[in-house]
């Protein structure tokens, strides 16, 4: 689904892939996030996504210009998952609302793995 906003000059349509790509780029900048994860349901394997495929680790739903996001992330070993999750929630909500002009209604975070960073 796409986000749609109308004004006096016309309408603006934001594709959900644009929202996912932007949200993914904001997420990987957060402290403690190693990257986005792609989960293979058939094998149950988790794969760390490269920077150009970040949107594959995020599910976006837009209803009545309200955004719901599902993040599948891999976090750094040794950090507080709750602190990382709260930082991710605050950063993504603020930046995505400023970027799109739409309200972020809900953000779900699924921690798919932990990685040691050198």
C-alpha positions as CSV (number, residue, x, y, z in Angstrom):
1,X,0.0,0.0,0.0
2,X,1.1,3.5,-0.7
3,X,0.7,6.7,1.4
4,X,-1.4,9.4,-0.2
5,X,-1.7,13.0,0.8
6,X,-3.8,15.6,-0.9
7,X,-3.3,19.4,-1.0
8,X,-4.6,22.3,-3.0
9,X,-2.2,21.6,-5.9
10,X,-2.7,17.9,-6.2
11,X,-1.8,14.7,-4.5
12,X,1.5,13.1,-3.3
13,X,1.9,9.3,-3.4
14,X,4.7,7.7,-1.4
15,X,5.5,4.1,-2.3
16,X,6.0,1.6,0.6
17,X,9.4,0.6,-0.8
18,X,10.6,4.2,-0.4
19,X,9.3,4.2,3.2
20,X,11.1,0.9,3.9
21,X,14.4,2.0,2.3
22,X,14.4,5.2,4.3
23,X,13.4,3.5,7.6
24,X,16.2,0.9,7.0
25,X,18.8,3.5,6.5
26,X,17.8,5.3,9.7
27,X,17.8,2.0,11.6
28,X,21.3,0.9,10.7
29,X,22.6,4.3,11.9
30,X,21.2,3.5,15.4
31,X,23.7,2.4,18.1
32,X,23.7,-1.4,18.6
33,X,22.1,-2.3,15.3
34,X,24.4,-4.5,13.1
35,X,21.9,-4.6,10.3
36,X,18.6,-5.8,8.9
37,X,17.8,-9.5,8.7
38,X,16.1,-11.5,6.0
39,X,14.5,-14.7,7.4
40,X,14.1,-17.7,5.2
41,X,10.8,-19.3,6.5
42,X,11.4,-22.6,4.8
43,X,14.9,-23.2,6.4
44,X,14.6,-20.9,9.4
45,X,17.9,-19.3,8.4
46,X,18.6,-15.6,9.2
47,X,20.8,-13.7,6.7
48,X,22.4,-10.3,7.3
49,X,21.3,-8.0,4.5
50,X,23.7,-5.7,2.6
51,X,23.0,-1.9,2.6
52,X,21.4,-2.0,-0.9
53,X,18.7,-4.5,0.3
54,X,17.7,-3.1,3.6
55,X,14.0,-2.8,2.6
56,X,13.8,-6.6,2.5
57,X,14.1,-6.7,6.3
58,X,11.2,-4.3,6.8
59,X,7.5,-4.8,6.3
60,X,5.5,-1.6,5.7
61,X,1.7,-1.2,5.9
62,X,0.0,2.1,5.3
63,X,-3.7,2.5,6.2
64,X,-5.4,5.9,6.3
65,X,-2.0,7.6,6.1
66,X,-0.8,5.8,9.3
67,X,2.4,3.7,9.0
68,X,3.0,0.4,10.7
69,X,6.5,-1.1,10.4
70,X,7.9,-4.5,11.2
71,X,11.7,-4.5,11.6
72,X,13.8,-7.7,11.5
73,X,17.1,-6.7,13.0
74,X,20.4,-8.2,14.1
75,X,21.9,-6.5,17.2
76,X,25.4,-6.2,18.5
77,X,26.6,-8.6,21.2
78,X,26.9,-7.1,24.7
79,X,24.4,-4.3,24.3
80,X,21.1,-3.9,26.1
81,X,18.4,-5.1,23.6
82,X,15.8,-2.9,25.3
83,X,18.0,0.2,25.1
84,X,18.7,-0.5,21.4
85,X,15.0,-1.1,20.7
86,X,14.0,2.1,22.4
87,X,16.6,4.1,20.5
88,X,15.4,2.5,17.2
89,X,11.8,3.3,18.0
90,X,12.5,7.0,18.8
91,X,14.8,7.6,15.9
92,X,12.7,5.9,13.2
93,X,9.4,7.4,14.4
94,X,10.8,11.0,14.5
95,X,12.7,10.8,11.2
96,X,10.1,8.9,9.3
97,X,7.3,11.3,10.4
98,X,9.5,14.3,9.4
99,X,10.3,12.6,6.0
100,X,6.9,11.5,5.0
101,X,4.5,13.9,6.8
102,X,2.5,10.8,7.9
103,X,2.0,9.4,11.4
104,X,3.9,6.3,12.5
105,X,1.2,4.3,14.3
106,X,3.1,1.2,15.3
107,X,6.7,-0.2,15.1
108,X,7.3,-3.9,15.8
109,X,10.9,-5.0,16.3
110,X,11.9,-8.6,15.8
111,X,15.4,-9.4,17.0
112,X,16.5,-12.2,14.7
113,X,20.1,-12.6,15.8
114,X,23.1,-11.3,17.7
115,X,26.5,-10.7,16.2
116,X,29.9,-9.9,17.6
117,X,31.4,-6.8,16.0
118,X,35.2,-6.4,15.6
